[in-house]
Amino acid sequence: MLYLSAKALHVIFMVTWFAGLFYLPRLFVYHAMTGNEAAASERFKVMERKLYAIMGIGAVLTVLIGVWMIWLLGASAFAAMHWLHIKIALVVLLGIYHLYLGRLVRTFKDDRNVYGHVFYRWLNELPVFILFPVVFLAILKPALW
């Protein structure tokens, strides 16, 4: 029961994290389109900062609960779960993407954005390429090995 409760929390915080990963680049799209509108730009800066904080909490809790779940399973079980090793590598990539978004938040905060809205539209799609394999690995694990 403890493991299943941890798994439920892991999924809830993962959804929170991904909501932010999908929405923050969308805010960047709109922010990049504001041009020289100072009031609109300031409003987006506040939204981006707050969203990044919320998704940071989701990321940290997702990872901590994931580590807790691995600890609950034990080292020998973890060693045999090759699908989980791949999933962890993908989560590391997601963490790098998350940190890059944080860098972009600071870039907008300092009024140093150099990219147009099209760049952020493409950036917005990157988490999909991690979400799909992570979910499939988590769901299909028994069938893979």
URNOR-V48615 format. One record per helix or strand of 2 or more residues. SS is the DSSP state (~ for helix, > for strand). FROM is the first residue (numbers start at 1). TO is the last residue. Records with the same first field share a line. If there is no record, write none. Layout:
BEGIN
SS: FROM-TO, FROM-TO
END
This chain:
BEGIN
~: 2-32, 38-73, 75-80, 82-109, 117-123, 128-144
END
